C-alpha cells in the first residue's frame, strides 16, 4: 500500500477505533500468561513506570496514572541509571521513594495485598532490580514484583491488541526502537536500538543554532529555556513569550531544520530515522513485513511535537527516493526498500492511539496488570525472594567462618 502523505487522510479505521497511517493493521495477538494472582486475596496491582523525565504512578485497571512526578536524577535515562552501581546506594535511593509513593501519593495503608508492576528501563542493572525487590518485598511487604522490560513489552499486545509491530519510544534523553513479533507480542532483543535524539538533544541543537546566529536578538541560557521556547513556538507559531514577557520572533525554518536534523535526517547517523532503520534491518526477514505495518510512536517527545507521526511516516517513505537512494550510506538498508517504498511498500503508523503517547506505556501496563495473569519469568514473589536472601546470608556467614577457621589453624 502506498505510504504517501495522501494515505494519512484516507486511512481506514479498525474495529478497535484505530487507523493505520499508510498501511493496514495486522490481526490482533494477545499475550499469553503463565501465572495468575487470586482476586479473592489480592487487590489490583500498583503500576509504576520509571520514565526519563517522570515517574507515572497508579493502580492497574485505570486508564491514566494517578500521579506523574519528576524522575529522580539517578533513575532517569540510560546514561544516568548506571551512575549508582552499588546496591546499597540503590537501596538508599529507592526505598524512600517507593515508601513515599505507597504512603503519601497512593495513600495505601499497606502493600501487603497489592502486587507491584515496575515498567523499568530496557537495560536496567541487576543492582537496580535487586534494590527494587528488597524495598518492595522485604521492607514494604508487597506480595510480588513483576518487571516489564521497557514500553515495547506491553505497548503493542496490551495497548493495541497487536502481535507484530515496531515501537518507537522517544523520551527526554533518547529514542528507543524495538521490533515486536509473535502472537504474544514479545520484543526481539536483537532489534533494540537507542539513539540520543530525545527532546533535550533537540533543544540543544536549537539553542546552538539560535545562539550562533549573527542576527540573534537574545541569548538562550539553558536547555530548559530552549525547551520552553520550542514548546511555545511549535504551538503558537512565530511569536514566543520569554521569562521577561518579551515578545520575540522565532524563525520557523530554524525550528524545522532542528527537527529534521534530530529526527528525520537520513544523513545524521544519530537521528531517529537511522535508529529505526538499524532496528528494522536487524529484524528476521520473516517478521519484517508484518512489523512494519504497525509502527507505534509513543513517549513525551511524540506528544511534544505536533504531527510527529505524519512527519516520521513521510521521512521513512522518502528514504529511497531522490539523491539518498544513490548514497553509499543507504546500501546497508537496501533490503528494506520493498517495505518502505512509497508506491509498493507496506509501511503504516498506528494513529490515533487510544491513549496519549506520553502515558501510553503506563496505560498498557495497567491493562497488563488487570488481566490477573503475571508471567512467571518476569515475577519475583516475596517468599522466594526472602528465602534467597536468607540463603545468601547463610552462605556468606559460612564462608567467613571457614576463612577464620583456616586462618586460625595456619
C-alpha positions in Angstrom: 0.0 0.0 0.0 1.3 3.5 -0.8 2.9 5.4 2.0 2.5 8.9 0.6 1.0 11.7 2.6 -2.3 11.1 1.0 -2.5 7.8 2.9 -2.9 10.0 6.1 -6.3 11.3 5.0 -7.5 8.0 3.6 -6.5 5.7 6.4 -9.1 3.1 7.2 -10.4 2.7 10.8 -10.2 -0.6 12.5 -12.7 -2.3 14.7 -10.9 -1.0 17.8 -11.2 2.6 16.7 -7.6 3.0 15.4 -6.4 3.7 12.0 -3.1 2.8 10.4 -1.3 5.7 8.6 -0.1 4.5 5.3 -0.8 0.8 5.8 -3.2 -1.7 7.3 -3.4 -3.2 10.7 -2.5 -6.8 11.4 -4.5 -9.3 13.3 -4.7 -8.9 17.0 -2.5 -11.1 19.2 -2.9 -11.1 22.9 -0.1 -12.0 25.2 -0.2 -15.4 26.9 0.4 -15.6 30.7 1.7 -18.3 32.8 1.0 -17.2 36.4 -2.0 -15.5 38.0 -3.0 -13.9 41.2 -6.2 -14.5 43.0 -8.6 -11.5 43.2 -10.1 -13.1 46.3 -6.8 -12.5 48.3 -5.0 -9.7 46.4 -6.1 -6.3 45.2 -5.4 -4.6 41.9 -1.6 -4.2 41.4 0.2 -0.9 41.7 1.8 0.2 38.4 5.0 2.4 38.4 6.7 3.4 35.2 10.3 4.8 35.5 10.4 7.3 32.6 13.2 9.5 31.5 11.5 12.7 32.8 8.7 11.4 35.0 7.5 8.6 37.2 4.0 7.6 36.3 2.1 6.0 39.2 -1.3 4.5 39.6 -3.4 1.4 40.1 -3.9 -1.3 37.5 -7.2 -1.2 35.6 -7.3 2.6 35.5 -7.0 4.5 32.2 -4.4 7.0 33.4 -1.8 7.3 36.1 -3.0 9.0 39.3 0.3 10.8 39.8 3.0 12.0 37.4 6.1 13.3 39.3 9.6 14.2 38.2 12.0 11.2 38.0 14.9 11.5 40.4 18.2 12.0 38.5 19.8 8.5 39.0 16.6 6.8 37.9 16.2 8.5 34.5 17.7 7.9 31.1 20.1 5.2 30.1 23.4 7.2 30.7 22.2 8.1 34.2 20.8 4.9 35.5 24.3 3.2 35.6 25.6 6.0 37.8 24.7 4.2 41.0 26.4 0.8 40.8 26.4 -0.2 44.5 23.3 -2.0 45.7 23.4 -0.2 49.0 23.3 3.1 47.1 20.2 1.9 45.2 18.6 0.9 48.5 19.2 4.4 49.9 17.7 6.0 46.8 14.7 3.6 46.1 13.3 2.8 49.5 12.4 6.4 50.5 11.0 6.9 47.0 8.8 3.8 47.0 7.7 4.3 50.5 6.7 7.9 49.6 4.8 6.6 46.6 2.9 4.0 48.6 2.1 6.1 51.6 1.9 9.7 50.5 0.9 9.5 46.9 -1.3 6.4 46.6 -2.5 6.7 50.3 -2.2 3.0 50.8 -2.1 1.7 54.3 0.0 -1.3 53.2 1.3 -3.0 50.1 0.7 -6.5 51.6 -2.3 -7.2 49.4 -1.1 -5.4 46.2 1.3 -6.9 43.7 3.6 -4.2 42.1 4.3 -3.9 38.4 7.5 -2.0 37.5 8.0 -0.7 34.0 11.7 -0.3 34.0 14.3 0.9 31.6 15.1 -1.8 29.0 18.7 -2.3 30.2 18.4 -1.5 33.9 21.2 -3.0 36.0 20.7 -6.1 38.2 21.5 -4.0 41.3 18.6 -1.7 40.5 16.2 -4.7 40.2 17.6 -6.2 43.5 17.1 -3.0 45.3 13.5 -2.7 44.0 12.8 -6.2 45.3 14.4 -5.6 48.6 12.4 -2.3 49.1 9.0 -3.6 47.9 9.2 -7.3 49.1 11.4 -7.1 52.1 10.6 -3.8 53.7 7.2 -2.7 52.3 5.7 -6.2 52.3 4.4 -6.4 48.7 3.4 -10.0 47.7 5.2 -9.8 44.3 7.1 -7.6 41.9 6.7 -8.0 38.1 9.3 -6.3 35.9 8.2 -5.1 32.5 11.4 -4.5 30.4 10.6 -1.3 28.7 7.5 0.1 26.9 7.9 -2.3 24.0 7.0 -5.3 26.2 3.4 -4.1 26.7 2.7 -1.3 24.2 1.5 -3.5 21.3 0.0 -6.6 22.9 -1.9 -4.7 25.7 -2.2 -1.2 24.4 -3.2 -2.0 20.9 -4.0 -5.8 20.9 -1.4 -6.4 18.2 1.2 -9.1 18.0 3.6 -7.7 15.4 4.9 -4.1 15.1 7.6 -1.7 15.9 7.6 0.5 19.0 9.3 3.9 18.6 9.6 5.4 22.1 11.1 8.9 22.3 11.7 10.4 25.7 13.7 13.2 27.3 17.2 11.9 26.6 16.9 9.3 23.9 14.8 7.5 21.4 14.4 3.7 21.6 13.2 1.4 18.8 12.2 -2.2 19.2 10.6 -4.7 16.9 7.8 -6.8 18.5 6.8 -10.1 16.9 4.9 -13.3 17.6 1.3 -13.9 18.7 2.2 -12.8 22.3 3.9 -9.6 21.1 7.4 -10.3 22.6 10.2 -7.7 21.9 13.0 -9.0 19.8 16.1 -8.2 21.9 18.5 -8.1 19.0 16.4 -5.3 17.4 16.6 -2.9 20.3 18.4 0.3 19.3 19.0 3.6 21.2 19.8 7.0 19.8 20.5 10.3 21.7 17.6 12.0 20.0 15.4 12.9 22.9 13.8 16.3 23.5 17.0 17.5 25.2 19.0 16.9 22.1 16.5 18.8 20.0 16.6 21.7 22.5 20.4 21.6 22.5 20.6 21.8 18.7 18.0 24.6 18.7 19.9 26.6 21.3 23.2 26.2 19.4 21.6 27.4 16.1 19.9 30.4 17.8 22.9 31.5 19.9 25.3 31.2 16.9 23.0 33.2 14.6 24.6 36.5 13.6 21.2 38.2 13.7 20.2 36.9 17.1 18.3 39.4 19.3 18.5 37.4 22.5 20.6 34.6 24.2 19.1 31.2 25.2 20.7 30.5 28.5 19.9 26.8 29.1 18.4 23.7 27.6 15.3 24.2 29.8 14.8 27.6 28.3 15.2 26.2 24.8 12.6 23.5 25.5 10.1 26.2 26.7 10.7 28.4 23.7 10.4 25.4 21.4 7.1 24.4 23.1 5.6 27.9 22.5 7.0 28.1 19.0 5.6 24.8 17.9 2.2 25.6 19.4 1.9 29.3 18.6 4.0 29.7 15.5 6.2 32.8 15.3 5.9 34.8 18.5 7.1 33.5 21.9 6.8 35.0 25.3 10.1 34.6 27.3 10.5 34.8 31.0 10.8 38.5 30.7 7.5 38.7 28.9 9.3 40.0 25.8 7.8 39.1 22.5 10.4 37.7 20.1 10.3 36.3 16.6 11.4 32.7 16.1 12.2 31.7 12.5 10.1 28.6 11.7 12.8 27.5 9.3 15.2 27.2 12.3 12.8 25.1 14.2 12.0 22.9 11.3 15.7 22.5 10.5 16.5 21.3 14.0 13.5 18.9 13.9 14.7 17.4 10.7 18.3 17.0 11.8 17.4 15.4 15.1 14.6 13.0 13.9 14.2 12.8 10.2 17.6 13.3 8.6 19.0 10.2 7.0 22.4 11.8 6.7 22.6 12.1 10.5 23.7 8.7 12.0 22.2 9.6 15.4 18.8 10.6 14.0 15.7 8.7 15.0 15.2 7.7 11.3 18.6 5.9 11.2 17.8 4.3 14.6 14.6 2.9 13.1 16.3 1.6 10.0 19.0 -0.1 12.0 16.4 -1.8 14.2 14.3 -3.0 11.3 17.3 -4.3 9.4 18.3 -6.4 12.4 14.9 -8.0 12.5 14.5 -11.5 11.0 13.2 -11.2 7.4 10.1 -13.3 8.1 8.8 -10.8 10.6 9.7 -7.5 8.8 6.6 -7.2 6.6 4.1 -7.7 9.4 6.1 -5.5 11.8 6.5 -2.5 9.5 2.7 -2.3 9.0 2.2 -1.3 12.7 4.6 1.3 13.8 3.6 2.8 17.1 5.1 6.1 18.2 4.9 6.8 21.9 6.7 8.9 24.6 6.6 12.5 25.7 8.5 13.9 22.7 5.9 12.5 20.3 3.3 14.4 22.2 5.5 17.5 22.3 6.0 17.8 18.5 2.8 18.4 16.5 2.1 15.9 13.7 5.2 13.9 14.7 3.7 10.6 13.3 3.0 12.1 9.9 6.4 13.7 9.6 8.1 10.4 10.6 6.0 8.5 8.1 6.9 10.8 5.3 10.6 10.8 6.2 10.7 6.9 6.1 8.8 6.8 2.8 11.4 9.3 1.3 14.4 7.3 2.3 14.8 5.5 -1.0 13.7 8.4 -3.3 15.8 11.2 -4.6 19.5 11.6 -4.0 19.5 9.5 -0.8 18.8 6.4 -2.9 22.2 6.6 -4.5 24.1 7.5 -1.4 26.6 4.9 -0.2 25.3 5.0 3.4 22.0 3.7 2.2 23.4 0.5 0.9 23.2 -1.1 4.4 19.5 -0.6 4.3 18.9 -1.5 0.7 17.0 -4.7 1.7 14.3 -2.5 3.3 13.3 -0.7 0.1 10.4 -3.1 -0.8 8.9 -2.4 2.6 9.3 1.3 2.7 8.7 2.1 -1.0 6.2 4.9 -1.5 4.2 3.1 -4.1 4.5 -0.6 -3.3 5.6 -0.7 0.4 3.5 -1.7 3.4 4.7 0.9 5.9 2.0 2.1 8.3 1.9 4.1 11.5 -0.9 3.4 14.0 -2.8 6.6 14.5 -4.5 7.9 16.5 -3.5 6.0 19.6 -6.3 5.1 22.1 -4.3 6.9 24.8 -2.0 9.9 25.0 1.5 9.0 23.7 3.0 10.4 26.9 1.2 7.9 29.2 0.7 5.1 26.6 3.3 2.7 28.2 1.8 3.1 31.7 -1.7 2.6 30.4 -0.7 -0.6 28.5 1.0 -1.9 31.7 -2.2 -1.0 33.6 -4.2 -3.3 31.1 -1.5 -5.9 31.5 -1.9 -5.9 35.3 -5.7 -6.0 35.1 -5.7 -9.4 33.3 -4.8 -11.1 36.6 -2.1 -13.0 34.9 1.6 -12.2 35.5 4.4 -14.1 33.7 6.4 -16.3 35.9 9.7 -15.4 34.3 9.2 -11.7 35.0 7.7 -12.0 38.5 9.6 -12.2 41.8 7.5 -13.5 44.7 8.0 -12.3 48.3 8.6 -15.8 49.9 11.1 -16.9 47.2 13.0 -13.6 47.4 13.2 -13.6 51.2 14.3 -17.3 51.1 17.0 -16.5 48.6 18.2 -13.6 50.8 18.4 -15.8 53.9 20.3 -18.5 51.9 22.7 -15.9 50.6 23.2 -14.5 54.1 23.8 -18.1 55.5 26.3 -18.9 52.7 28.1 -15.6 53.4 28.4 -16.5 57.2 29.7 -20.0 56.3 32.4 -18.5 54.0 33.5 -16.1 56.7 33.5 -18.8 59.4 35.6 -21.2 57.2 38.0 -18.4 56.4 38.5 -17.6 60.1 39.0 -21.3 61.0 41.5 -21.8 58.2 43.4 -18.7 59.3 43.5 -19.9 62.9 44.9 -23.3 62.0 47.7 -21.9 59.8 
